């Protein structure tokens, strides 16, 4: 019943299409025949280009999956479009002006077709099926009318229904085959029914035995059910397609569903997408006859919550024949906590490996037989040869390990071997390692046994060669320093003797102006006490009433000591001062010289000031200057008296 309905629907669509095309073509011909290129849209008032619309219509017809044509009353082609022309080896418009047999582009001249065309000319639309060159066309014809309503020709549309016709033929063939199969199966069922009747009698005879066995089986099944439901791990039984038949409480709890929910559901729905292909591969292996698969790890997706990692084991259960599998039993164990512990252990192991690998000391680990299990990068570099991993401890003898005195170690006495074999803990054991080229390195070894399963020992090697070399260099430097100190003390003693024997005052100070040494002359002249010596230079200068040779107050920054620390050299400059700023003390006058002291590299180290007491000389000079001044005044007075006398004598002479 479906096929006629589809054909009728296709015919209806063809009629609607032809009607729309005929109406559009008639309107276009009417408008174009009047020589009108455009009309105004009555709603918008915009111009509608008719020739453009005709071109668009032609483009539409060229894209139709069919053939659309028109003929006049003499069946001469007036237009032909459609993508179906290619199936007939034609081009659009190729047959325009030619007479088409019976008005069809397929070229048929069947009497029935001509009759359909005749009825179409009379106004009765016609439909028919045309077969040509192995193709099947469904054709619909309708009459074309001119402006006066007279029939001016035909319009036709042909749809290529070859594929559908072939499908219908195939369906009919399959229908016939199916009927034959049904008849054959019916005959076989009748025969089987007879056989079942015979077997039924035999079954009734065996019924009593089976009934007794059934009670025993039910009891055994109940025991199995109790064990199945109360098992701590998840148990699921599926058919060979993976559909759940049974599931215990633990499985339902793991998958976050109610008891009984899993029955009838595909187990694959609860396998995480990333592991689903792996699960199918194992299922296919069990379907193919493998006895078991797993355990393997995969992620299961419960109905609610996040996926979890499970260890899954699949076992095929034989069917009634005892050979081919009939179902699959799945054991599911949640290993999320175990995986977390393993991940933490792996992370801890990775961190330990990173620490051991990056440690600046060499680290070696041996088993309980003294065989090397692990060496880090530093230890491997110290080995300077292929590391004898898992070899007997005697192989260490090839390393040329010696006592500090040069005596070779017995492999059995090596610290790492003793810790592994005897359980000794050795600390700060010094040994030397000698390479074939004679290079020697000193090592400081600490080793301890590993307490626990497996035993063994671990040793830490520290290369102390640079430390020993540094110690030797330090001893040399200390010896040089002691010698330099001795010489410096000798120089200081000589300097103290020279300074003490000088008649002039001497003050030595460092680069910050702190007094480091004075002689008795300087202490006596300046009244220097220990407290005064410990004062900074600027504070000491403020406590001194200092003037220059002319008696003008002197800025502390212009003192000879301060100038010497700036790199100047002062020669014999006269200063007057009152020691410690005492106003009652008399001023003393000093002839001062100052200069900076520098080390061997020219860097400023401090300065020295030498001064001589010239107070008496200054006083004698002052007295002499006073006498000279007084004598000069007397002479001036005498000279003035003589001048007065001379004036009087001149006056007397003139008179």
C-alpha positions as CSV (number, residue, x, y, z in Angstrom):
1,X,0.0,0.0,0.0
2,X,3.0,2.3,0.5
3,X,4.2,2.3,-3.1
4,X,1.0,3.6,-4.8
5,X,0.8,6.3,-2.2
6,X,4.4,7.4,-3.0
7,X,3.7,7.3,-6.7
8,X,0.6,9.3,-6.3
9,X,2.5,11.9,-4.2
10,X,5.1,12.2,-6.9
11,X,2.4,12.7,-9.5
12,X,0.8,15.4,-7.4
13,X,4.1,17.2,-7.0
14,X,4.7,17.0,-10.8
15,X,1.3,18.5,-11.5
16,X,1.9,21.3,-9.0
17,X,5.3,22.0,-10.6
18,X,3.9,22.0,-14.2
19,X,1.0,24.2,-13.1
20,X,3.4,26.8,-11.6
21,X,5.7,26.7,-14.6
22,X,2.8,27.1,-17.0
23,X,1.4,30.0,-15.1
24,X,4.8,31.7,-14.8
25,X,5.6,31.1,-18.5
26,X,2.2,32.4,-19.6
27,X,2.6,35.5,-17.6
28,X,6.1,36.1,-18.9
29,X,5.1,35.5,-22.5
30,X,2.2,37.9,-22.1
31,X,4.4,40.6,-20.5
32,X,7.3,40.1,-22.9
33,X,5.1,39.9,-25.9
34,X,3.9,43.4,-25.0
35,X,7.5,44.5,-25.1
36,X,7.6,45.4,-21.4
37,X,10.9,45.0,-19.7
38,X,9.8,45.8,-16.1
39,X,6.7,46.4,-14.0
40,X,6.2,48.2,-10.8
41,X,5.6,46.3,-7.5
42,X,2.1,47.5,-6.4
43,X,3.2,47.4,-2.7
44,X,6.7,48.9,-2.8
45,X,6.6,50.7,-6.1
46,X,10.0,49.3,-7.1
47,X,10.7,48.1,-10.6
48,X,10.7,44.3,-11.2
49,X,13.0,43.3,-14.1
50,X,11.1,40.7,-16.1
51,X,13.9,39.6,-18.3
52,X,16.0,39.0,-15.2
53,X,13.2,36.9,-13.7
54,X,13.0,34.9,-16.9
55,X,16.7,34.2,-16.7
56,X,16.3,33.2,-13.1
57,X,13.5,30.8,-14.0
58,X,15.6,29.3,-16.7
59,X,18.4,28.8,-14.2
60,X,16.0,27.1,-11.8
61,X,14.8,24.7,-14.6
62,X,18.4,23.8,-15.4
63,X,18.9,22.7,-11.8
64,X,15.8,20.5,-11.5
65,X,16.6,16.8,-11.2
66,X,14.2,16.0,-14.1
67,X,13.4,17.0,-17.7
68,X,10.9,19.8,-18.3
69,X,9.8,20.6,-21.9
70,X,7.0,22.2,-23.9
71,X,5.7,21.4,-27.5
72,X,3.2,23.1,-29.8
73,X,0.2,21.4,-31.2
74,X,2.4,19.8,-34.0
75,X,4.6,18.4,-31.2
76,X,7.5,20.6,-32.2
77,X,9.8,21.4,-29.2
78,X,9.5,25.0,-28.0
79,X,11.7,24.6,-24.8
80,X,13.6,22.0,-22.9
81,X,15.4,22.3,-19.5
82,X,16.4,20.2,-16.6
83,X,19.4,18.3,-15.2
84,X,17.9,15.0,-16.4
85,X,18.8,15.8,-20.0
86,X,22.3,14.6,-19.3
87,X,21.0,11.0,-18.8
88,X,19.5,11.2,-22.4
89,X,22.7,12.6,-23.9
90,X,21.0,15.9,-24.6
91,X,21.7,19.6,-24.0
92,X,19.2,22.2,-22.9
93,X,17.4,23.6,-25.9
94,X,19.1,21.1,-28.3
95,X,15.7,19.9,-29.7
96,X,14.0,23.2,-29.8
97,X,12.2,23.5,-33.2
98,X,12.4,19.7,-33.9
99,X,9.4,17.4,-33.9
100,X,9.4,15.1,-30.9
101,X,7.9,11.6,-31.4
102,X,4.7,11.5,-29.3
103,X,5.9,14.7,-27.6
104,X,8.4,12.8,-25.4
105,X,12.2,13.5,-25.4
106,X,12.8,9.7,-24.8
107,X,11.7,9.1,-28.4
108,X,9.1,6.5,-27.8
109,X,6.2,6.0,-30.3
110,X,4.1,3.7,-28.3
111,X,0.3,3.8,-29.0
112,X,-0.5,4.2,-25.3
113,X,1.8,7.2,-25.2
114,X,0.1,8.8,-28.2
115,X,-3.2,8.2,-26.5
116,X,-2.0,10.0,-23.4
117,X,-0.8,12.9,-25.5
118,X,-4.1,13.1,-27.3
119,X,-6.0,13.2,-24.0
120,X,-3.6,15.9,-22.7
121,X,-4.4,18.0,-25.8
122,X,-8.0,17.7,-24.9
123,X,-7.3,19.0,-21.4
124,X,-7.0,15.7,-19.5
125,X,-3.6,15.5,-17.7
126,X,-1.9,12.1,-18.3
127,X,0.7,10.0,-16.4
128,X,2.7,7.0,-17.6
129,X,5.9,5.1,-17.1
130,X,8.4,5.0,-19.9
131,X,11.4,2.7,-20.1
132,X,14.2,3.6,-22.5
133,X,17.9,2.5,-22.6
134,X,17.7,0.7,-19.3
135,X,16.2,3.7,-17.5
136,X,12.8,4.2,-16.1
137,X,11.0,7.6,-16.4
138,X,7.8,8.7,-14.7
139,X,6.1,11.2,-17.1
140,X,3.4,13.7,-16.5
141,X,1.8,15.7,-19.4
142,X,-0.6,18.7,-19.3
143,X,-2.0,21.0,-22.0
144,X,-0.8,24.6,-22.5
145,X,-3.3,27.3,-23.2
146,X,-2.8,30.6,-25.0
147,X,-4.3,34.0,-24.0
148,X,-7.7,33.1,-25.4
149,X,-7.8,29.8,-23.5
150,X,-7.2,27.6,-26.5
151,X,-4.8,24.6,-26.3
152,X,-1.5,25.7,-27.7
153,X,0.7,22.7,-26.9
154,X,1.8,20.4,-24.2
155,X,4.0,20.7,-21.1
156,X,5.8,17.7,-19.8
157,X,7.9,16.7,-16.8
158,X,9.9,13.4,-16.6
159,X,11.5,12.1,-13.4
160,X,14.2,9.5,-13.5
161,X,12.9,6.7,-11.2
162,X,15.3,4.0,-12.3
163,X,16.8,3.6,-8.8
164,X,13.3,3.3,-7.3
165,X,12.2,0.8,-9.9
166,X,15.2,-1.3,-9.3
167,X,14.6,-1.2,-5.6
168,X,11.0,-2.3,-6.1
169,X,12.1,-5.2,-8.3
170,X,14.6,-6.2,-5.7
171,X,11.9,-6.1,-3.0
172,X,9.6,-8.3,-5.1
173,X,12.4,-10.8,-5.6
174,X,13.2,-10.8,-1.8
175,X,9.4,-11.2,-1.1
176,X,9.3,-14.3,-3.3
177,X,12.4,-15.7,-1.7
178,X,10.9,-15.1,1.8
179,X,7.7,-16.9,0.9
180,X,9.8,-19.9,-0.2
181,X,11.7,-19.8,3.0
182,X,8.5,-19.6,5.1
183,X,7.1,-22.6,3.3
184,X,10.3,-24.6,3.9
185,X,10.4,-23.6,7.6
186,X,6.8,-24.5,8.0
187,X,7.5,-28.0,6.7
188,X,10.5,-28.3,9.1
189,X,8.4,-27.1,12.0
190,X,5.8,-29.8,11.3
191,X,8.5,-32.4,11.2
192,X,9.9,-31.0,14.4
193,X,6.5,-31.1,16.1
194,X,6.3,-34.8,15.4
195,X,9.7,-35.3,16.9
196,X,8.8,-33.3,19.9
197,X,5.7,-35.4,20.5
198,X,7.9,-38.5,20.6
199,X,10.4,-36.7,22.9
200,X,7.6,-35.5,25.2
201,X,6.9,-39.1,26.1
202,X,10.5,-39.6,27.0
203,X,10.6,-36.4,29.0
204,X,7.6,-37.5,31.1
205,X,9.5,-40.6,31.9
206,X,12.5,-38.6,33.1
207,X,10.4,-36.0,34.9
208,X,10.5,-37.8,38.3
209,X,14.3,-38.0,38.2
210,X,14.6,-34.4,37.2
211,X,12.2,-33.3,39.9
212,X,14.4,-34.8,42.6
213,X,17.5,-33.2,41.0
214,X,15.7,-29.9,40.8
215,X,15.2,-29.6,44.6
216,X,18.9,-30.3,45.1
217,X,19.8,-27.8,42.4
218,X,17.6,-25.2,43.9
219,X,19.3,-25.6,47.3
220,X,22.7,-25.3,45.6
221,X,21.5,-22.3,43.6
222,X,20.3,-20.6,46.8
223,X,23.7,-21.2,48.4
224,X,25.4,-19.7,45.2
225,X,22.9,-16.8,45.3
226,X,23.8,-16.0,48.9
227,X,27.5,-16.1,48.1
228,X,26.9,-14.1,44.9
229,X,24.9,-11.4,46.6
230,X,27.0,-11.1,49.7
231,X,30.4,-11.2,48.0
232,X,32.6,-8.1,48.8
233,X,33.6,-7.7,45.2
234,X,31.3,-6.9,42.3
235,X,30.1,-9.9,40.2
236,X,28.2,-9.4,37.0
237,X,26.9,-12.1,34.5
238,X,26.3,-11.0,31.0
239,X,25.4,-12.8,27.8
240,X,27.8,-13.0,24.9
241,X,26.5,-9.6,23.7
242,X,27.5,-7.9,27.0
243,X,23.9,-7.5,28.3
244,X,23.6,-7.9,32.1
245,X,21.7,-11.0,33.3
246,X,22.7,-10.9,36.9
247,X,24.5,-8.5,39.2
248,X,25.2,-8.7,43.0
249,X,24.8,-6.0,45.5
250,X,28.4,-5.0,45.5
251,X,28.3,-4.4,41.7
252,X,25.1,-2.3,42.1
253,X,26.8,-0.3,44.9
254,X,29.9,0.3,42.8
255,X,27.8,1.5,39.8
256,X,25.5,3.6,42.1
257,X,22.3,1.9,41.1
258,X,19.5,0.0,42.8
259,X,19.6,-3.8,43.0
260,X,18.1,-5.2,39.9
261,X,18.6,-2.0,37.8
262,X,21.5,-3.5,35.9
263,X,19.6,-6.5,34.5
264,X,18.8,-6.0,30.9
265,X,21.3,-3.1,30.5
266,X,24.4,-3.3,28.4
267,X,27.5,-3.4,30.6
268,X,29.3,-1.2,28.1
269,X,27.1,1.7,29.2
270,X,28.9,1.7,32.5
271,X,32.4,1.5,30.9
272,X,34.1,4.9,30.6
273,X,34.5,6.1,27.0
274,X,38.3,6.0,27.1
275,X,38.3,2.3,28.0
276,X,35.3,1.1,26.1
277,X,37.2,-0.2,23.1
278,X,39.5,-2.2,25.4
279,X,36.5,-3.8,27.0
280,X,35.0,-4.8,23.7
281,X,38.3,-6.4,22.6
282,X,38.3,-8.6,25.8
283,X,34.6,-9.4,25.2
284,X,35.3,-10.4,21.6
285,X,38.1,-12.6,22.8
286,X,35.8,-14.4,25.3
287,X,33.2,-14.8,22.5
288,X,35.9,-16.4,20.4
289,X,36.5,-19.1,23.0
290,X,39.1,-17.6,25.3
291,X,38.7,-19.0,28.8
292,X,39.5,-15.8,30.6
293,X,40.7,-12.2,30.2
294,X,42.4,-10.1,32.9
295,X,42.6,-8.9,35.4
296,X,43.2,-5.6,33.7
297,X,42.5,-2.0,34.8
298,X,39.8,0.1,33.3
299,X,37.6,3.0,34.3
300,X,33.9,2.4,35.1
301,X,31.3,5.2,35.0
302,X,28.7,4.8,37.7
303,X,25.2,6.2,37.1
304,X,26.1,9.2,39.3
305,X,29.5,10.5,40.3
306,X,32.9,10.4,38.8
307,X,34.6,7.4,37.0
308,X,36.6,5.1,39.1
309,X,39.5,2.7,38.3
310,X,38.6,-1.0,38.7
311,X,40.4,-4.3,38.2
312,X,38.2,-6.4,35.9
313,X,38.4,-10.1,35.2
314,X,36.2,-11.8,32.6
315,X,35.6,-15.5,32.5
316,X,33.6,-17.3,29.8
317,X,31.0,-19.8,31.0
318,X,30.2,-22.8,28.7
319,X,26.7,-23.5,27.5
320,X,24.8,-26.7,27.5
321,X,27.2,-28.4,25.2
322,X,30.0,-27.7,27.6
323,X,32.2,-26.3,24.9
324,X,31.0,-23.1,23.3
325,X,30.6,-20.1,25.6
326,X,27.1,-19.1,26.6
327,X,27.7,-16.2,29.1
328,X,30.5,-14.2,30.6
329,X,31.2,-13.7,34.3
330,X,32.8,-10.4,35.3
331,X,34.7,-9.8,38.6
332,X,35.0,-6.1,39.4
333,X,37.2,-4.7,42.2
334,X,37.5,-1.0,43.0
335,X,41.2,-0.2,43.0
336,X,40.9,3.6,43.3
337,X,42.5,3.6,46.8
338,X,45.2,1.2,45.6
339,X,46.0,3.3,42.6
340,X,46.1,6.4,44.8
341,X,48.6,4.7,47.1
342,X,50.6,3.5,44.1
343,X,50.6,7.0,42.6
344,X,51.8,8.4,46.0
345,X,54.4,5.7,46.1
346,X,55.5,6.5,42.6
347,X,55.6,10.2,43.3
348,X,57.6,9.6,46.4
349,X,60.0,7.3,44.5
350,X,60.3,10.0,41.8
351,X,61.1,12.6,44.4
352,X,63.6,10.3,46.0
353,X,65.2,9.6,42.6
354,X,65.3,13.3,41.9
355,X,66.9,14.0,45.3
356,X,69.5,11.2,44.9
357,X,70.3,12.2,41.3
358,X,70.7,15.9,42.2
359,X,72.6,15.2,45.5
360,X,76.1,16.7,45.5
361,X,77.5,13.5,47.2
362,X,77.8,10.1,45.6
363,X,75.2,7.6,46.7
364,X,75.3,3.9,46.2
365,X,72.9,1.2,47.2
366,X,73.6,-2.6,47.4
367,X,71.6,-5.7,48.2
368,X,72.2,-8.0,51.1
369,X,74.9,-9.8,49.1
370,X,76.9,-6.6,48.5
371,X,75.8,-6.3,44.9
372,X,75.3,-2.8,43.5
373,X,71.6,-1.9,42.8
374,X,71.8,1.8,42.3
375,X,74.4,4.6,41.9
376,X,73.6,8.3,41.3
377,X,75.3,10.5,38.8
378,X,78.1,11.7,41.2
379,X,78.9,8.1,42.2
380,X,79.0,7.0,38.6
381,X,81.4,9.8,37.8
382,X,83.6,8.7,40.7
383,X,83.5,5.1,39.4
384,X,85.0,6.3,36.0
385,X,84.2,2.8,34.6
386,X,81.1,0.7,33.8
387,X,79.2,0.2,37.0
388,X,79.1,-3.5,38.0
389,X,75.4,-3.5,38.8
390,X,74.2,-6.8,40.4
391,X,77.7,-8.3,40.4
392,X,79.5,-9.8,43.3
393,X,81.1,-7.4,45.8
394,X,84.6,-8.7,44.8
395,X,84.2,-6.7,41.6
396,X,84.7,-3.5,43.5
397,X,88.4,-4.4,43.7
398,X,88.9,-3.1,40.2
399,X,88.2,0.4,41.5
400,X,91.6,0.6,43.2
401,X,90.2,1.7,46.5
402,X,93.0,2.3,49.1
403,X,93.5,3.4,52.6
404,X,94.8,7.0,53.0
405,X,98.3,5.6,53.4
406,X,98.1,3.8,50.0
407,X,97.3,0.2,51.1
408,X,94.6,-1.3,48.9
409,X,91.3,-2.3,50.5
410,X,90.2,-5.9,50.7
411,X,86.7,-5.9,48.9
412,X,85.3,-7.6,52.0
413,X,86.4,-4.7,54.2
414,X,84.9,-1.9,52.1
415,X,82.4,0.2,54.2
416,X,79.5,-0.5,51.9
417,X,80.2,-4.2,51.9
418,X,80.6,-4.4,55.7
419,X,77.3,-2.6,56.2
420,X,75.5,-5.0,53.8
421,X,77.0,-8.2,55.0
422,X,77.7,-7.5,58.7
423,X,75.1,-4.8,59.5
424,X,77.8,-2.3,60.6
425,X,77.2,1.4,60.5
426,X,80.4,3.3,59.6
427,X,80.9,7.0,59.8
428,X,83.5,9.3,58.3
429,X,85.7,6.6,56.9
430,X,88.4,8.1,54.7
431,X,89.6,6.2,51.6
432,X,91.3,7.0,48.3
433,X,90.2,6.1,44.8
434,X,92.9,5.7,42.2
435,X,92.3,5.9,38.4
436,X,94.4,4.0,35.9
437,X,96.1,7.2,34.9
438,X,97.4,7.7,38.5
439,X,94.9,10.4,39.4
440,X,93.9,10.1,43.1
441,X,90.8,11.4,44.9
442,X,90.1,11.3,48.6
443,X,86.6,10.2,49.7
444,X,84.8,10.4,53.0
445,X,82.3,7.5,53.3
446,X,79.3,7.0,55.6
447,X,77.5,3.7,55.2
448,X,74.6,2.1,57.0
449,X,72.5,-1.1,56.6
450,X,69.0,-1.0,55.4
451,X,66.6,-2.4,58.0
452,X,63.6,-4.1,56.5
453,X,62.6,-6.7,53.8
454,X,65.4,-7.4,51.4
455,X,68.1,-5.8,53.5
456,X,71.2,-4.3,51.8
457,X,73.0,-1.1,52.6
458,X,73.4,2.5,51.4
459,X,76.6,4.6,51.4
460,X,77.2,8.3,50.8
461,X,80.5,9.3,49.2
462,X,81.8,12.8,49.6
463,X,84.8,13.9,47.5
464,X,87.0,15.7,50.1
465,X,90.0,16.1,47.8
466,X,89.2,19.9,47.4
467,X,88.8,20.2,51.2
468,X,92.1,18.5,51.8
469,X,93.8,20.6,49.2
470,X,92.2,23.7,50.7
471,X,93.4,22.6,54.2
472,X,96.9,22.3,52.8
473,X,96.6,25.7,51.2
474,X,95.2,27.0,54.4
475,X,98.2,25.6,56.4
476,X,100.5,27.3,53.9
477,X,98.6,30.6,54.2
478,X,98.6,30.3,58.0
479,X,102.3,29.7,58.0
480,X,102.8,32.7,55.7
481,X,100.5,34.8,57.9
482,X,102.4,33.8,61.0
483,X,105.7,34.8,59.3
484,X,104.2,38.1,58.1
485,X,102.8,38.7,61.6
486,X,106.3,38.1,63.1
487,X,107.9,40.5,60.7
488,X,105.1,43.0,61.3
489,X,105.6,42.7,65.0
490,X,109.4,43.2,64.5
491,X,108.7,46.3,62.3
492,X,106.2,47.6,64.9
493,X,108.8,47.1,67.7
494,X,111.4,48.9,65.6
495,X,108.9,51.7,64.8
496,X,108.0,52.1,68.5
497,X,111.7,52.4,69.3
498,X,112.3,55.0,66.6
499,X,109.2,57.0,67.6
500,X,110.1,56.8,71.3
501,X,113.6,58.0,70.6
502,X,112.5,61.0,68.6
503,X,112.7,64.5,70.2
504,X,109.7,65.6,68.3
505,X,106.1,64.6,68.9
506,X,104.7,61.8,66.6
507,X,101.1,60.7,66.1
508,X,100.1,57.8,63.8
509,X,96.4,57.4,62.8
510,X,94.4,55.1,60.5
511,X,92.3,56.1,57.5
512,X,89.3,57.0,59.7
513,X,91.4,59.3,61.9
514,X,91.6,57.0,64.9
515,X,95.0,57.4,66.7
516,X,96.9,54.1,66.6
517,X,100.3,55.1,68.1
518,X,101.9,58.2,69.8
519,X,105.2,58.8,71.5
520,X,105.8,60.3,75.0
521,X,106.7,63.8,73.5
522,X,103.3,64.0,71.8
523,X,101.4,62.8,74.9
524,X,103.2,65.4,77.1
525,X,102.8,68.3,74.7
526,X,99.1,67.7,73.9
527,X,98.1,66.1,77.2
528,X,96.8,63.0,75.4
529,X,95.0,60.5,77.5
530,X,93.6,57.1,76.6
531,X,90.0,58.5,76.4
532,X,91.2,61.3,74.2
533,X,93.0,58.9,71.9
534,X,89.8,56.8,71.4
535,X,87.8,59.8,70.2
536,X,87.1,60.2,66.5
537,X,89.2,62.8,64.6
538,X,86.4,65.3,64.2
539,X,85.4,65.2,67.9
540,X,89.0,65.6,69.0
541,X,89.4,68.6,66.6
542,X,86.4,70.3,68.2
543,X,88.1,70.0,71.7
544,X,91.2,71.8,70.5
545,X,91.4,75.6,70.3
546,X,93.6,75.7,67.2
547,X,94.8,78.8,65.3
548,X,97.1,79.3,62.3
549,X,100.4,81.1,62.4
550,X,98.6,84.5,62.1
551,X,96.4,83.6,65.1
552,X,93.2,83.1,63.1
553,X,90.9,80.2,64.2
554,X,91.6,77.1,62.1
555,X,88.8,74.9,60.7
556,X,89.2,71.3,61.8
557,X,88.9,70.1,58.2
558,X,92.1,72.2,57.5
559,X,94.1,70.6,60.2
560,X,97.3,68.9,59.0
561,X,96.0,65.4,60.0
562,X,92.7,65.9,58.1
563,X,94.6,67.3,55.0
564,X,97.0,64.3,55.1
565,X,94.0,61.9,55.0
566,X,92.9,63.7,51.8
567,X,96.3,62.9,50.3
568,X,98.0,66.3,50.9
569,X,101.5,66.7,52.3
570,X,102.0,69.4,55.0
571,X,105.5,70.7,55.6
572,X,106.5,72.8,58.6
573,X,103.2,74.6,59.1
574,X,103.0,76.6,62.3
575,X,99.9,76.1,64.6
576,X,98.9,77.4,67.9
577,X,96.6,75.5,70.2
578,X,95.4,75.0,73.7
579,X,95.4,71.3,74.6
580,X,92.0,69.7,75.2
581,X,90.2,73.1,74.8
582,X,91.2,74.4,78.3
583,X,90.9,78.2,78.4
584,X,93.3,78.4,81.4
585,X,96.1,76.6,79.7
586,X,98.6,78.7,77.8
587,X,98.8,78.3,74.0
588,X,101.6,76.4,72.6
589,X,103.1,76.8,69.2
590,X,104.0,73.8,67.0
591,X,105.8,73.5,63.7
592,X,103.8,70.7,62.1
593,X,104.4,68.3,59.2
594,X,101.9,65.6,58.1
595,X,101.7,63.0,55.3
596,X,99.6,60.0,54.3
597,X,100.7,56.4,54.7
598,X,99.9,53.9,51.9
599,X,100.2,50.1,51.4
600,X,102.1,48.4,48.7
601,X,99.2,48.8,46.2
602,X,99.0,52.6,46.9
603,X,95.8,52.4,48.9
604,X,95.4,54.9,51.7
605,X,96.0,53.3,55.1
606,X,96.2,56.3,57.4
607,X,98.7,59.1,58.2
608,X,101.5,60.5,60.4
609,X,101.9,63.9,61.9
610,X,105.3,65.1,63.4
611,X,105.5,68.4,65.3
612,X,108.1,70.4,67.1
613,X,107.5,72.6,70.1
614,X,108.5,76.2,69.0
615,X,106.7,78.0,71.8
616,X,110.0,79.5,73.3
617,X,111.2,80.4,69.8
618,X,107.8,82.0,69.2
619,X,108.0,83.9,72.4
620,X,111.6,85.0,71.7
621,X,110.5,86.1,68.2
622,X,107.6,87.9,69.7
623,X,109.9,89.7,72.2
624,X,112.4,90.5,69.5
625,X,109.6,91.9,67.3
626,X,108.3,93.9,70.2
627,X,111.8,95.3,70.9
628,X,112.3,96.1,67.3
629,X,108.9,97.8,67.3
630,X,109.8,99.8,70.4
631,X,113.2,100.7,68.9
632,X,111.6,101.7,65.7
633,X,109.2,103.9,67.5
634,X,112.0,105.6,69.4
635,X,113.9,106.2,66.2
636,X,110.8,107.6,64.7
637,X,110.3,109.9,67.6
638,X,114.0,111.0,67.5
639,X,113.7,111.6,63.7
640,X,110.6,113.7,64.2
641,X,112.5,115.7,66.9
642,X,115.4,116.3,64.6
643,X,113.1,117.4,61.9
644,X,111.6,119.9,64.2
645,X,115.0,121.1,65.3
646,X,116.1,121.4,61.7
647,X,113.1,123.5,60.9
648,X,113.8,125.9,63.8
649,X,117.5,126.1,62.8
650,X,116.5,127.0,59.2
651,X,114.2,129.7,60.5
652,X,117.0,131.1,62.7
653,X,119.4,131.1,59.8
654,X,117.1,133.0,57.6
655,X,116.5,135.6,60.3
